[in-house]
């Protein structure tokens, strides 16, 4: 009989476990600032026969993220933690205020450190688990207007690398996944509409955005890796994406 287990995800965008029927193997604990916005994720997982608990969560608050993960672990041993907060903003360098820079760092880097540390605290006594961090193109290079976002995402990547080197020998799989494209969500489509017009949304090329289900498959592939062949970083992009 399969041992009950839980997975936890702090998110601000299309969750990697969305529409993955494999979520039936565990209870998913999903958290974001406004927990009501998790309703589509809840519907997808329940439709696939899985179990999910949605929570309002401010991942920048140490006590909040610790309590969230303890709740998941109390339900069933925490098996995987996915950090998926974005904070993707674009400001010219002279318009990037101290408040914007600090807030983006809190959301995209600091809260990832907290999630990873607290997940490791729960996993280490059992000697197994997986901690995955969602990165972006900005994790690897800073583009025009992305000083705040790129520096935060690069910092998160460094956190993931340090954690992978420290926790890997203790049987905790830590990996950073670079999503080098937009993910096909209502929020992303609305941004395209604002920039390029309704016609652009109606005529999106099939290789422009990644389906949430495809992203979920990438995370599942990471999770399924045997420990004698773990990846610490993976890049995914649509087949037509230039890079």
Phi and psi in degrees as GROMACS dihedral restraints (atoms count N, CA, C in turn):
[ dihedral_restraints ]
;  ai    aj    ak    al  type     phi  dphi    fc
    3     4     5     6     1   -69.3    20    10
    4     5     6     7     1   133.8    20    10
    6     7     8     9     1   -68.5    20    10
    7     8     9    10     1   131.7    20    10
    9    10    11    12     1   -58.7    20    10
   10    11    12    13     1   145.6    20    10
   12    13    14    15     1  -151.9    20    10
   13    14    15    16     1   164.5    20    10
   15    16    17    18     1  -128.6    20    10
   16    17    18    19     1   155.4    20    10
   18    19    20    21     1  -129.2    20    10
   19    20    21    22     1   145.0    20    10
   21    22    23    24     1  -123.8    20    10
   22    23    24    25     1   142.9    20    10
   24    25    26    27     1  -140.8    20    10
   25    26    27    28     1   121.9    20    10
   27    28    29    30     1   -96.6    20    10
   28    29    30    31     1   127.1    20    10
   30    31    32    33     1  -144.6    20    10
   31    32    33    34     1   160.4    20    10
   33    34    35    36     1  -136.6    20    10
   34    35    36    37     1     1.2    20    10
   36    37    38    39     1  -145.8    20    10
   37    38    39    40     1  -158.0    20    10
   39    40    41    42     1   -60.6    20    10
   40    41    42    43     1   112.6    20    10
   42    43    44    45     1   -66.8    20    10
   43    44    45    46     1   140.3    20    10
   45    46    47    48     1   -61.8    20    10
   46    47    48    49     1   -23.8    20    10
   48    49    50    51     1   -89.0    20    10
   49    50    51    52     1     1.0    20    10
   51    52    53    54     1   -58.2    20    10
   52    53    54    55     1   134.1    20    10
   54    55    56    57     1    62.7    20    10
   55    56    57    58     1    13.6    20    10
   57    58    59    60     1   -91.6    20    10
   58    59    60    61     1   112.4    20    10
   60    61    62    63     1   -65.0    20    10
   61    62    63    64     1   -16.1    20    10
   63    64    65    66     1   -68.9    20    10
   64    65    66    67     1   -12.4    20    10
   66    67    68    69     1   -63.0    20    10
   67    68    69    70     1   -13.4    20    10
   69    70    71    72     1   -63.1    20    10
   70    71    72    73     1   -20.7    20    10
   72    73    74    75     1   -72.7    20    10
   73    74    75    76     1   -13.4    20    10
   75    76    77    78     1  -150.7    20    10
   76    77    78    79     1   169.1    20    10
   78    79    80    81     1   -91.8    20    10
   79    80    81    82     1   126.0    20    10
   81    82    83    84     1   -92.1    20    10
   82    83    84    85     1   126.6    20    10
   84    85    86    87     1  -105.4    20    10
   85    86    87    88     1   114.5    20    10
   87    88    89    90     1  -115.2    20    10
   88    89    90    91     1   134.9    20    10
   90    91    92    93     1  -135.0    20    10
   91    92    93    94     1   140.2    20    10
   93    94    95    96     1  -152.4    20    10
   94    95    96    97     1   167.9    20    10
   96    97    98    99     1   -51.6    20    10
   97    98    99   100     1   -51.3    20    10
   99   100   101   102     1  -105.2    20    10
  100   101   102   103     1    98.8    20    10
  102   103   104   105     1   -61.0    20    10
  103   104   105   106     1   -24.7    20    10
  105   106   107   108     1   -63.0    20    10
  106   107   108   109     1   -26.9    20    10
  108   109   110   111     1   -75.7    20    10
  109   110   111   112     1    -2.0    20    10
  111   112   113   114     1   -84.8    20    10
  112   113   114   115     1    -0.5    20    10
  114   115   116   117     1   -53.9    20    10
  115   116   117   118     1   -42.3    20    10
  117   118   119   120     1   -62.4    20    10
  118   119   120   121     1   -38.6    20    10
  120   121   122   123     1   -64.4    20    10
  121   122   123   124     1   -44.2    20    10
  123   124   125   126     1   -58.9    20    10
  124   125   126   127     1   -45.0    20    10
  126   127   128   129     1   -63.4    20    10
  127   128   129   130     1   -41.9    20    10
  129   130   131   132     1   -63.4    20    10
  130   131   132   133     1   -47.0    20    10
  132   133   134   135     1   -68.4    20    10
  133   134   135   136     1   -42.2    20    10
  135   136   137   138     1   -66.7    20    10
  136   137   138   139     1   -35.8    20    10
  138   139   140   141     1   -63.3    20    10
  139   140   141   142     1   -32.8    20    10
  141   142   143   144     1   -81.9    20    10
  142   143   144   145     1    -0.1    20    10
  144   145   146   147     1    91.7    20    10
  145   146   147   148     1    10.9    20    10
  147   148   149   150     1   -93.7    20    10
  148   149   150   151     1   176.1    20    10
  150   151   152   153     1  -116.6    20    10
  151   152   153   154     1   138.8    20    10
  153   154   155   156     1  -146.5    20    10
  154   155   156   157     1   143.4    20    10
  156   157   158   159     1  -123.1    20    10
  157   158   159   160     1   119.3    20    10
  159   160   161   162     1  -101.3    20    10
  160   161   162   163     1   135.4    20    10
  162   163   164   165     1  -134.7    20    10
  163   164   165   166     1   147.5    20    10
  165   166   167   168     1   -78.1    20    10
  166   167   168   169     1   134.8    20    10
  168   169   170   171     1  -150.3    20    10
  169   170   171   172     1   129.0    20    10
  171   172   173   174     1  -102.3    20    10
  172   173   174   175     1    97.7    20    10
  174   175   176   177     1   -68.4    20    10
  175   176   177   178     1    -9.1    20    10
  177   178   179   180     1   -80.0    20    10
  178   179   180   181     1   -13.0    20    10
  180   181   182   183     1   -96.2    20    10
  181   182   183   184     1   118.3    20    10
  183   184   185   186     1   -54.7    20    10
  184   185   186   187     1   -46.0    20    10
  186   187   188   189     1   -64.7    20    10
  187   188   189   190     1   -37.1    20    10
  189   190   191   192     1   -66.2    20    10
  190   191   192   193     1   -48.3    20    10
  192   193   194   195     1   -68.1    20    10
  193   194   195   196     1   -36.1    20    10
  195   196   197   198     1   -64.9    20    10
  196   197   198   199     1   -43.1    20    10
  198   199   200   201     1   -66.6    20    10
  199   200   201   202     1   -39.3    20    10
  201   202   203   204     1   -60.5    20    10
  202   203   204   205     1   -46.5    20    10
  204   205   206   207     1   -71.9    20    10
  205   206   207   208     1   -35.5    20    10
  207   208   209   210     1   -63.6    20    10
  208   209   210   211     1   -37.9    20    10
  210   211   212   213     1   -62.2    20    10
  211   212   213   214     1   -44.9    20    10
  213   214   215   216     1   -61.4    20    10
  214   215   216   217     1   -45.2    20    10
  216   217   218   219     1   -67.3    20    10
  217   218   219   220     1   -30.1    20    10
  219   220   221   222     1   -71.0    20    10
  220   221   222   223     1   -29.6    20    10
  222   223   224   225     1   -70.8    20    10
  223   224   225   226     1   -45.6    20    10
  225   226   227   228     1  -163.6    20    10
  226   227   228   229     1   153.6    20    10
  228   229   230   231     1   -50.6    20    10
  229   230   231   232     1   130.1    20    10
  231   232   233   234     1   -68.0    20    10
  232   233   234   235     1   118.7    20    10
  234   235   236   237     1  -100.1    20    10
  235   236   237   238     1   -37.1    20    10
  237   238   239   240     1  -148.6    20    10
  238   239   240   241     1   140.8    20    10
  240   241   242   243     1  -123.3    20    10
  241   242   243   244     1   127.1    20    10
  243   244   245   246     1  -117.7    20    10
  244   245   246   247     1   123.3    20    10
  246   247   248   249     1  -100.5    20    10
  247   248   249   250     1   119.1    20    10
  249   250   251   252     1  -134.7    20    10
  250   251   252   253     1    31.2    20    10
  252   253   254   255     1   -84.3    20    10
  253   254   255   256     1   135.9    20    10
  255   256   257   258     1   -97.0    20    10
  256   257   258   259     1   -72.8    20    10
  258   259   260   261     1    69.5    20    10
  259   260   261   262     1    35.7    20    10
  261   262   263   264     1   -77.7    20    10
  262   263   264   265     1   106.3    20    10
  264   265   266   267     1  -130.8    20    10
  265   266   267   268     1   156.3    20    10
  267   268   269   270     1  -130.9    20    10
  268   269   270   271     1   118.9    20    10
  270   271   272   273     1  -137.9    20    10
  271   272   273   274     1   137.2    20    10
  273   274   275   276     1   -54.0    20    10
  274   275   276   277     1   151.2    20    10
  276   277   278   279     1   -56.5    20    10
  277   278   279   280     1   -38.2    20    10
  279   280   281   282     1   -74.3    20    10
  280   281   282   283     1   -17.4    20    10
  282   283   284   285     1   -98.3    20    10
  283   284   285   286     1     0.7    20    10
  285   286   287   288     1   -84.3    20    10
  286   287   288   289     1   101.1    20    10
  288   289   290   291     1   -76.2    20    10
  289   290   291   292     1   164.2    20    10
  291   292   293   294     1   -58.4    20    10
  292   293   294   295     1   -40.2    20    10
  294   295   296   297     1   -63.6    20    10
  295   296   297   298     1   -45.0    20    10
  297   298   299   300     1   -62.1    20    10
  298   299   300   301     1   -48.5    20    10
  300   301   302   303     1   -59.3    20    10
  301   302   303   304     1   -46.0    20    10
  303   304   305   306     1   -68.3    20    10
  304   305   306   307     1   -40.1    20    10
  306   307   308   309     1   -65.4    20    10
  307   308   309   310     1   -42.4    20    10
  309   310   311   312     1   -64.1    20    10
  310   311   312   313     1   -41.1    20    10
  312   313   314   315     1   -62.4    20    10
  313   314   315   316     1   -42.2    20    10
  315   316   317   318     1   -59.2    20    10
  316   317   318   319     1   -44.3    20    10
  318   319   320   321     1   -74.4    20    10
  319   320   321   322     1   -45.8    20    10
  321   322   323   324     1   -93.6    20    10
  322   323   324   325     1   -16.8    20    10
  324   325   326   327     1  -124.1    20    10
  325   326   327   328     1   -59.3    20    10
  327   328   329   330     1   -59.5    20    10
  328   329   330   331     1   -45.2    20    10
  330   331   332   333     1   -66.7    20    10
  331   332   333   334     1   -29.2    20    10
  333   334   335   336     1   -66.9    20    10
  334   335   336   337     1   -41.2    20    10
  336   337   338   339     1   -58.6    20    10
  337   338   339   340     1   -45.6    20    10
  339   340   341   342     1   -61.9    20    10
  340   341   342   343     1   -45.5    20    10
  342   343   344   345     1   -62.1    20    10
  343   344   345   346     1   -45.6    20    10
  345   346   347   348     1   -64.9    20    10
  346   347   348   349     1   -43.2    20    10
  348   349   350   351     1   -63.4    20    10
  349   350   351   352     1   -46.1    20    10
  351   352   353   354     1   -70.0    20    10
  352   353   354   355     1   -33.6    20    10
  354   355   356   357     1   -64.8    20    10
  355   356   357   358     1   -43.6    20    10
  357   358   359   360     1   -61.8    20    10
  358   359   360   361     1   -37.1    20    10
  360   361   362   363     1   -58.9    20    10
  361   362   363   364     1   -34.9    20    10
  363   364   365   366     1   -84.6    20    10
  364   365   366   367     1   -31.4    20    10
  366   367   368   369     1   -83.1    20    10
  367   368   369   370     1   -34.9    20    10
  369   370   371   372     1   -58.4    20    10
  370   371   372   373     1   -41.9    20    10
  372   373   374   375     1   -59.5    20    10
  373   374   375   376     1   -27.2    20    10
  375   376   377   378     1   -91.3    20    10
  376   377   378   379     1   -13.0    20    10
  378   379   380   381     1    71.3    20    10
  379   380   381   382     1    29.5    20    10
  381   382   383   384     1  -165.8    20    10
  382   383   384   385     1   158.7    20    10
  384   385   386   387     1   149.6    20    10
  385   386   387   388     1   174.1    20    10
  387   388   389   390     1  -140.1    20    10
  388   389   390   391     1   136.8    20    10
  390   391   392   393     1  -128.9    20    10
  391   392   393   394     1   117.8    20    10
  393   394   395   396     1  -120.0    20    10
  394   395   396   397     1   137.0    20    10
  396   397   398   399     1  -115.7    20    10
  397   398   399   400     1   133.7    20    10
  399   400   401   402     1   -88.8    20    10
  400   401   402   403     1   122.5    20    10
  402   403   404   405     1  -108.0    20    10
  403   404   405   406     1  -169.9    20    10
  405   406   407   408     1  -150.1    20    10
  406   407   408   409     1   176.4    20    10
  408   409   410   411     1   -52.1    20    10
  409   410   411   412     1   -37.8    20    10
  411   412   413   414     1   -66.8    20    10
  412   413   414   415     1   -13.5    20    10
  414   415   416   417     1   -65.4    20    10
  415   416   417   418     1   -25.1    20    10
  417   418   419   420     1  -106.0    20    10
  418   419   420   421     1   -23.2    20    10
  420   421   422   423     1  -158.3    20    10
  421   422   423   424     1   151.7    20    10
  423   424   425   426     1   -98.3    20    10
  424   425   426   427     1   121.5    20    10
  426   427   428   429     1   -95.8    20    10
  427   428   429   430     1   171.6    20    10
  429   430   431   432     1   -59.5    20    10
  430   431   432   433     1   126.1    20    10
  432   433   434   435     1    86.4    20    10
  433   434   435   436     1     1.4    20    10
  435   436   437   438     1  -114.8    20    10
  436   437   438   439     1    31.6    20    10
  438   439   440   441     1   -58.3    20    10
  439   440   441   442     1   -45.1    20    10
  441   442   443   444     1   -69.9    20    10
  442   443   444   445     1   -49.6    20    10
  444   445   446   447     1   -66.4    20    10
  445   446   447   448     1   -45.9    20    10
  447   448   449   450     1   -65.9    20    10
  448   449   450   451     1   -40.4    20    10
  450   451   452   453     1   -65.7    20    10
  451   452   453   454     1   -37.5    20    10
  453   454   455   456     1   -68.4    20    10
  454   455   456   457     1   -43.5    20    10
  456   457   458   459     1   -68.8    20    10
  457   458   459   460     1   -36.0    20    10
  459   460   461   462     1   -64.8    20    10
  460   461   462   463     1   -37.5    20    10
  462   463   464   465     1   -64.1    20    10
  463   464   465   466     1   -41.7    20    10
  465   466   467   468     1   -62.0    20    10
  466   467   468   469     1   -40.2    20    10
  468   469   470   471     1   -61.1    20    10
  469   470   471   472     1   -40.5    20    10
  471   472   473   474     1   -65.7    20    10
  472   473   474   475     1   -39.3    20    10
  474   475   476   477     1   -59.0    20    10
  475   476   477   478     1   -45.3    20    10
  477   478   479   480     1   -62.7    20    10
  478   479   480   481     1   -41.9    20    10
  480   481   482   483     1   -64.1    20    10
  481   482   483   484     1   -44.5    20    10
  483   484   485   486     1   -63.8    20    10
  484   485   486   487     1   -43.0    20    10
  486   487   488   489     1   -65.7    20    10
  487   488   489   490     1   -39.7    20    10
  489   490   491   492     1   -61.8    20    10
  490   491   492   493     1   -42.3    20    10
  492   493   494   495     1   -68.1    20    10
  493   494   495   496     1   -34.9    20    10
  495   496   497   498     1   -81.1    20    10
  496   497   498   499     1   -41.7    20    10
  498   499   500   501     1   -93.0    20    10
  499   500   501   502     1   -23.0    20    10
  501   502   503   504     1   -54.4    20    10
  502   503   504   505     1   -48.6    20    10
  504   505   506   507     1   -63.0    20    10
  505   506   507   508     1   -12.3    20    10
  507   508   509   510     1  -102.7    20    10
  508   509   510   511     1    18.8    20    10
  510   511   512   513     1    70.3    20    10
  511   512   513   514     1    27.4    20    10
  513   514   515   516     1  -108.8    20    10
  514   515   516   517     1   116.0    20    10
  516   517   518   519     1   -83.3    20    10
  517   518   519   520     1   113.6    20    10
  519   520   521   522     1  -113.3    20    10
  520   521   522   523     1   129.7    20    10
  522   523   524   525     1  -144.9    20    10
  523   524   525   526     1   153.9    20    10
  525   526   527   528     1  -118.6    20    10
  526   527   528   529     1   126.0    20    10
  528   529   530   531     1  -111.5    20    10
  529   530   531   532     1   116.7    20    10
  531   532   533   534     1   -87.6    20    10
  532   533   534   535     1   114.0    20    10
  534   535   536   537     1   -96.8    20    10
  535   536   537   538     1   100.0    20    10
  537   538   539   540     1   -94.4    20    10
  538   539   540   541     1    55.5    20    10
  540   541   542   543     1   178.8    20    10
  541   542   543   544     1   168.2    20    10
  543   544   545   546     1   -76.6    20    10
  544   545   546   547     1   152.5    20    10
  546   547   548   549     1  -103.3    20    10
  547   548   549   550     1   139.3    20    10
  549   550   551   552     1   -74.0    20    10
  550   551   552   553     1    87.7    20    10
  552   553   554   555     1  -126.9    20    10
  553   554   555   556     1   167.3    20    10
  555   556   557   558     1   -61.0    20    10
  556   557   558   559     1   -38.2    20    10
  558   559   560   561     1   -64.7    20    10
  559   560   561   562     1   -43.4    20    10
  561   562   563   564     1   -67.1    20    10
  562   563   564   565     1   -41.4    20    10
  564   565   566   567     1   -62.8    20    10
  565   566   567   568     1   -36.6    20    10
  567   568   569   570     1   -67.0    20    10
  568   569   570   571     1   -38.2    20    10
  570   571   572   573     1   -64.6    20    10
  571   572   573   574     1   -40.4    20    10
  573   574   575   576     1   -63.9    20    10
  574   575   576   577     1   -40.5    20    10
  576   577   578   579     1   -62.0    20    10
  577   578   579   580     1   -41.6    20    10
  579   580   581   582     1   -63.9    20    10
  580   581   582   583     1   -39.9    20    10
  582   583   584   585     1   -81.8    20    10
  583   584   585   586     1   -38.8    20    10
  585   586   587   588     1  -121.2    20    10
  586   587   588   589     1    -8.7    20    10
  588   589   590   591     1    98.8    20    10
  589   590   591   592     1   163.4    20    10
  591   592   593   594     1   -63.3    20    10
  592   593   594   595     1   -33.1    20    10
  594   595   596   597     1   -63.5    20    10
  595   596   597   598     1   -35.5    20    10
  597   598   599   600     1   -64.1    20    10
  598   599   600   601     1   -38.8    20    10
  600   601   602   603     1   -68.3    20    10
  601   602   603   604     1   -40.2    20    10
  603   604   605   606     1   -68.7    20    10
  604   605   606   607     1   -21.3    20    10
  606   607   608   609     1  -122.0    20    10
  607   608   609   610     1    38.6    20    10
  609   610   611   612     1   -63.2    20    10
  610   611   612   613     1   132.9    20    10
  612   613   614   615     1   -66.4    20    10
  613   614   615   616     1   145.9    20    10
  615   616   617   618     1   -65.5    20    10
  616   617   618   619     1   -16.1    20    10
  618   619   620   621     1  -104.5    20    10
  619   620   621   622     1    13.6    20    10
  621   622   623   624     1   -86.0    20    10
  622   623   624   625     1   -41.8    20    10
  624   625   626   627     1  -118.8    20    10
  625   626   627   628     1   154.2    20    10
  627   628   629   630     1   -96.5    20    10
  628   629   630   631     1   137.2    20    10
  630   631   632   633     1   -70.2    20    10
  631   632   633   634     1   141.1    20    10
  633   634   635   636     1   -54.5    20    10
  634   635   636   637     1   -35.3    20    10
  636   637   638   639     1   -63.3    20    10
  637   638   639   640     1   -35.7    20    10
  639   640   641   642     1   -68.6    20    10
  640   641   642   643     1   -38.5    20    10
  642   643   644   645     1   -64.1    20    10
  643   644   645   646     1   -41.4    20    10
  645   646   647   648     1   -58.9    20    10
  646   647   648   649     1   -39.5    20    10
  648   649   650   651     1   -64.1    20    10
  649   650   651   652     1   -36.5    20    10
  651   652   653   654     1   -64.8    20    10
  652   653   654   655     1   -41.9    20    10
  654   655   656   657     1   -65.4    20    10
  655   656   657   658     1   -39.3    20    10
  657   658   659   660     1   -63.8    20    10
  658   659   660   661     1   -38.5    20    10
  660   661   662   663     1   -62.1    20    10
  661   662   663   664     1   -42.0    20    10
  663   664   665   666     1   -60.6    20    10
  664   665   666   667     1   -47.3    20    10
  666   667   668   669     1   -62.5    20    10
  667   668   669   670     1   -32.2    20    10
  669   670   671   672     1   -84.7    20    10
  670   671   672   673     1    -4.7    20    10
  672   673   674   675     1   -64.1    20    10
  673   674   675   676     1   138.7    20    10
  675   676   677   678     1   -70.1    20    10
  676   677   678   679     1   149.7    20    10
  678   679   680   681     1   -71.2    20    10
  679   680   681   682     1   -10.2    20    10
  681   682   683   684     1   -88.8    20    10
  682   683   684   685     1     7.5    20    10
  684   685   686   687     1  -150.5    20    10
  685   686   687   688     1    50.0    20    10
  687   688   689   690     1   -76.6    20    10
  688   689   690   691     1   143.2    20    10
  690   691   692   693     1   -97.3    20    10
  691   692   693   694     1   138.4    20    10
  693   694   695   696     1   -97.4    20    10
  694   695   696   697     1   -14.0    20    10
  696   697   698   699     1  -151.8    20    10
  697   698   699   700     1   142.2    20    10
  699   700   701   702     1  -137.6    20    10
  700   701   702   703     1   139.9    20    10
  702   703   704   705     1  -112.5    20    10
  703   704   705   706     1   135.8    20    10
  705   706   707   708     1  -132.0    20    10
  706   707   708   709     1   146.0    20    10
  708   709   710   711     1  -160.3    20    10
  709   710   711   712     1   156.5    20    10
  711   712   713   714     1   -63.1    20    10
  712   713   714   715     1   155.6    20    10
  714   715   716   717     1   -60.6    20    10
  715   716   717   718     1   -27.1    20    10
  717   718   719   720     1   -96.7    20    10
  718   719   720   721     1     1.7    20    10
  720   721   722   723     1   -68.2    20    10
  721   722   723   724     1   132.0    20    10
  723   724   725   726     1   -84.5    20    10
  724   725   726   727     1   136.3    20    10
